[in-house]
Amino acid sequence: MHEIDIALSLITCLSLGEKLRLKNLLDSLDSLSVLSIEDISQMVGRTVTPDFWDAAALCHDARVAQNLMQKLGIQSVLYQEAQYPALLRETLNAPYALYYRGSLSALHRKCISIVGTRSVCEQGARAAFELAKNACSDGCTVVSGLAYGIDSFAHKGALSVKDGATVAVLPCGIDQVVPYANRMLARHIIDTGGALVSEYAPGLPGEKWRFVQRNRIIAALSPVTVVVQAPAGSGALITADFALEFNRDVVLHEACFCEEAKKAGGNRSGKKIKADRNAALLAESGAAVIKDYAGLVQVLRNAPGVNRNEVEYG
């Protein structure tokens, strides 16, 4: 990966289209290092107003990231390249670059995204594990976020299948693992033919806003997102929102509504929760409710994105 591409991926105040335009106008990292924000604004055709701009520091960070990539064997794929995941490419403001460790080929198979709360109950844990296990037995790749709770059980269910593949999308630089306690799970994912992926170059920490941005990628990589337990205000429901925005199917596992989930997954933060973001309202709006993978297959056969990927579920 060229240094200029790493630098462009690090710029948060530009859209994908603007980064692609800059790439066509610049021939090296040195040509970027001397640009003022006024120069950038003129090149992209609008007034860009970042909180802070230091082109020299940006280029330094890009060189540091490239060294880390070489040292750690980190790979990347650019939006313009053929190996870039097809469903991700078609979403609004897709990542300019996707960094990964492991095998990107896992994302070229039929995929389902499985998400849910960290405060998981026994029924939810079992549901996530079995759903992922059966999906991988059927040739799917399971996509999730490596978080505690539902995400971890989904990854483990996928890994319980011989040749089962799973992909974890990270909210931080691809050289790190968040949460750190899941580093052995992350290693197992890589060693068994799956991948860790991130839009963030090596060296970037897992800041709060990056978790939300990570959720949009989880939703984008699959034609269907399955929510397994998600109390009001859960990040999993943010992922569901993204899936709906991308014209993908959102499916709810019946574990969302079990008594244990109500006790284990209530809102304990004391924060005000948006009333329009909860599993019950999603079901009332038409989201399918399933109890197992056989039920999911019926949804997947007609899900947006399936024909585009030329895959068949079940």
Residue pairs with C-beta under 8 A, 6 or more apart in sequence:
1 66
1 69
1 75
1 76
1 78
1 97
2 29
3 29
3 59
3 62
3 63
3 66
4 23
4 26
4 28
4 29
4 32
4 62
5 23
5 76
5 78
5 96
5 97
6 62
6 65
6 66
6 69
6 97
6 201
7 29
7 32
7 58
7 59
7 61
7 62
8 14
8 19
8 22
8 23
8 32
8 96
8 97
9 19
9 95
9 96
9 97
9 199
9 201
10 58
10 61
10 62
10 65
10 201
10 204
11 19
11 58
12 50
13 48
13 49
13 50
14 22
14 40
14 44
14 48
15 93
16 79
16 93
16 94
16 95
16 96
18 44
19 96
20 79
20 80
20 96
21 43
21 44
21 45
22 32
22 40
22 43
22 44
25 43
26 32
29 59
29 62
29 63
30 59
32 55
32 58
32 59
33 55
33 56
33 58
33 59
34 55
35 43
35 55
36 53
36 55
37 48
37 49
37 50
37 53
40 48
40 53
41 47
41 48
61 201
61 203
62 201
64 202
64 203
65 173
65 201
65 202
65 203
68 74
68 175
68 202
68 203
69 75
69 76
69 99
69 202
72 101
72 175
72 202
73 101
74 99
74 100
74 101
74 174
74 175
74 202
75 99
75 100
75 101
75 104
76 97
76 98
76 99
76 100
77 83
77 84
77 97
77 98
77 100
77 104
78 84
78 96
78 97
79 89
79 94
79 95
79 96
79 97
83 104
83 108
84 98
85 98
85 104
85 107
85 108
85 221
86 308
86 309
87 111
87 220
87 221
87 222
87 223
87 305
87 308
87 309
88 94
88 95
88 98
88 217
88 220
88 221
90 308
91 216
91 220
91 246
94 220
95 199
95 217
96 199
97 199
97 201
98 104
98 197
98 198
98 199
99 173
99 174
99 197
99 198
99 199
99 200
99 201
99 202
100 174
100 195
100 196
100 197
100 198
101 174
101 190
101 195
101 196
102 167
102 189
102 190
102 193
102 194
102 195
102 196
103 165
103 193
103 194
103 195
104 195
104 197
105 193
106 141
106 165
106 166
106 167
106 193
106 194
106 195
107 141
107 143
107 167
107 195
107 197
107 221
109 139
109 140
109 141
109 165
109 311
110 139
110 140
110 141
110 306
110 309
110 311
110 312
110 313
111 140
111 141
111 142
111 143
111 167
111 221
111 222
111 223
112 135
112 140
112 141
112 142
112 143
112 222
112 223
112 224
112 225
112 226
112 296
112 300
113 142
113 143
113 144
113 218
113 219
113 221
113 222
113 224
113 225
113 226
113 239
113 243
114 128
114 131
114 132
114 135
114 142
114 143
114 144
114 150
114 151
114 154
114 225
114 226
114 228
115 144
115 145
115 150
115 151
115 154
115 215
115 218
115 225
115 226
115 227
115 228
115 230
115 235
115 236
115 239
115 240
116 124
116 128
116 149
116 150
116 151
116 154
116 227
116 228
116 229
116 230
116 234
116 236
117 124
117 149
117 150
117 229
117 230
117 231
117 234
117 236
117 261
117 264
117 265
118 147
118 148
118 149
118 150
118 151
119 149
119 231
119 264
119 265
119 268
120 128
120 148
120 149
120 150
120 153
120 229
120 264
120 265
121 229
121 255
121 258
121 260
121 261
121 263
121 264
121 265
122 260
123 255
123 258
123 260
123 261
124 149
124 150
124 153
124 228
124 229
124 253
124 255
124 258
124 260
124 261
124 264
124 265
125 149
125 150
125 153
126 153
127 228
127 229
127 253
127 254
127 255
128 150
128 153
128 154
128 157
128 228
128 253
128 255
129 153
129 154
129 156
129 157
129 160
130 157
130 292
130 293
131 154
131 157
131 226
131 228
131 253
131 292
131 293
131 296
132 142
132 153
132 154
132 155
132 156
132 157
132 158
132 166
133 157
133 158
133 160
133 161
133 164
134 292
134 293
135 142
135 158
135 293
135 296
136 142
136 157
136 158
136 161
136 164
136 165
136 166
137 161
137 164
138 293
138 297
138 313
138 314
140 313
141 158
141 165
141 166
141 167
141 194
142 154
142 155
142 157
142 158
142 164
142 165
142 166
142 167
143 166
143 167
143 169
143 218
143 221
143 222
144 150
144 151
144 154
144 155
144 166
144 167
144 168
144 169
144 218
145 151
145 168
145 169
145 170
145 171
145 214
145 215
145 218
146 152
146 155
146 168
146 169
146 170
146 177
146 178
146 179
146 182
146 185
146 186
146 196
147 179
147 235
148 179
148 181
148 182
150 228
150 229
150 236
151 168
152 182
152 185
154 166
154 228
155 166
155 168
155 185
155 189
156 185
158 164
158 165
158 166
158 194
159 166
159 188
159 189
159 192
159 194
163 192
163 193
164 192
165 192
165 193
165 194
166 189
166 194
167 189
167 194
167 195
167 196
167 197
167 221
168 186
168 189
168 194
168 195
168 196
168 197
169 197
169 198
169 214
169 217
169 218
169 221
170 176
170 177
170 178
170 196
170 197
170 198
170 200
170 206
170 214
171 178
171 198
171 200
171 206
171 207
171 210
171 211
171 213
171 214
172 178
172 198
172 200
172 204
172 205
172 206
172 207
172 210
173 198
173 200
173 201
173 202
173 203
173 204
173 205
174 196
174 197
174 198
174 200
174 201
174 202
175 202
175 203
176 205
176 206
177 183
177 186
177 196
178 206
186 196
189 195
189 196
190 196
197 217
198 214
199 213
199 214
199 217
200 210
204 210
211 235
212 235
212 238
215 235
215 238
215 239
215 242
216 239
216 242
218 225
218 239
218 242
219 225
219 239
219 240
219 242
219 243
219 245
219 246
219 248
220 242
220 246
220 248
222 248
222 305
223 248
223 249
223 300
223 303
223 304
223 305
223 306
223 309
224 243
224 248
224 249
224 250
224 251
224 296
224 299
224 300
224 303
225 239
225 240
225 243
225 248
225 249
225 250
225 251
226 251
226 252
226 253
226 290
226 296
227 236
227 237
227 239
227 240
227 250
227 251
227 252
227 253
227 256
227 279
227 282
228 253
228 255
228 256
229 236
229 253
229 255
229 256
229 258
229 261
229 264
229 265
230 236
230 237
230 240
230 256
230 265
230 278
230 279
231 261
231 265
231 266
231 267
231 278
232 267
232 273
232 274
232 275
232 277
232 278
233 267
233 269
233 271
233 273
233 274
233 277
234 265
237 277
237 278
237 279
237 282
238 277
240 250
240 282
240 287
241 277
243 249
243 250
244 250
247 304
248 303
248 304
248 305
249 288
249 299
249 300
249 303
249 304
250 282
250 287
251 287
251 288
251 289
251 290
251 296
251 299
252 279
252 282
252 283
252 287
252 288
252 289
252 290
253 289
253 290
253 291
254 289
254 290
254 291
255 261
256 279
256 289
257 279
257 280
257 289
267 273
275 281
283 289
288 295
288 299
290 296
290 299
297 313
297 314
298 314
300 306
300 313
300 314
301 312
301 313
301 314
303 313
306 312
306 313
